[in-house]
Amino acid sequence: MAKKNLFSGTIAVIGERELVMGFRLIGIEDSYMADGEKGVEKVMEIYKTGKHSVIMISQNLRRNMDAKLLSKLESSTKPVVVFVPLPGSEEEESIAQLAKRVLGVDIGR
C-alpha cells in the first residue's frame, strides 16, 4: 500500500469572476465562480471532499458565513483555507496574520 504524502493534493479557488479568472489563467483548474450563499455552499462542498490541500476563498464570502463555519475554516490545517481579497481591496490579511492564524506562529516578533 502506497504512503499518502501529507502535502499531496490540489488547490481550489472559489469566488468572484475577477479572482477565479486570474487563477484559471495560471493553470488552477479547480476554480469556481460563486458568490453570496451559493459561494458558501460551494465552499462547503469543496471542503468536504478532502481532495484539496489548499482552498482559496474570496474575502467577500466571509460576510455570508456564520461564526461557527468561519472558525472551522480559519482553524483548518487540512486543507489550509486562505481568504483572498479582490485586487484593489483594502481587506488584505498580512503574511504575519496568516501565519499566526494557520500555523499558530507569531512571526511579527
N, C-alpha and C positions, 0 to 999 in steps of 0.2 A: 504494500500500500504506500503510495507516494505521500510525502510530507507536504502539508499545505504551508506555503510561505505566508508568514504573518503580514507581509506587505504586498501580497498579490491582490489584484482587483482592479477595478476601473474607476474612472471619475465620472460623476453625473453632475449636470448643471440644470437648475430649474429657475426660471424667472422670465422677465420681460424680453421682448424681441431683441432689444439692443444688447442685452447681456448674452443671451443664448447664441445669437448670430456670431458674435466675436469668438466664442469658444468653439463653435462649429467650424469656423474658418481655420482654426489651428489644429483641427482634427479630433476634437472630442465629440464622438458620435452620440453618446447618451446625453443629449441636450434637449430640454423640453420647455416649450413656451407655455407659460401658465401664470396667471396672477389671481389675486383675491383668494376666495375659498377653494376654487379649483386648483390653485397653486399649492395650497396647504394639503389638499387631498393627494396631489401628485407627489409631494414631499414624503408623505407617509407611505404611499405605495412603493416608492423607490427605497426608502429607509428599511421597510420590512423585508425586501428581497434578500438583503445581506450580500448582494452581488458587488457592491461598490466599496472601495476603501475611503473615498472622499466624495462628499456631496457638497456642491457649491450652490448656495441658495441666495436669490436676490434679497438684499436687505429689506426691500419693501414688503416681502412676505411675512416678516416678523410681526407686522401690525395685525395680521389676521390669525396669529397663533395665540392660544391661551397660555397662561403661565406654566402649566404642567408640561405641555408639549415643548415649549421653549426651553425649559430646564432640561428636559430629556435630551434634546438635540444639542444644546450647548455643552453638556457633560459627556456626550458620546465620544468614545475613542475608536470604535469600530462600527460604523465608519466615523471618520472625523468630519464634522459638519462645520462649514465655513460660510458665514454670511458675507456676501459681496455687494458693495454699493455700486449703483449705476455710475458710469463715467460722469464726472462733474458734480456728483452728490457730495454733501458735506458730512454724511454719516459714516465715515470710514472708521474701521477698527484698526488700531495701530498693531504692529507686529508684537509689541510688548503686551498689549491687551490680549491678543490672540494666544500667545504663548502661555500667559497666566491662566486663561480660560480653559484651553485644551490640555496643556501639559501640567498645569499647576506650578509653573516655574515663573518667578518674578525676575525677568531679565533686565528690568529697569534700575536695578540697584547696583 
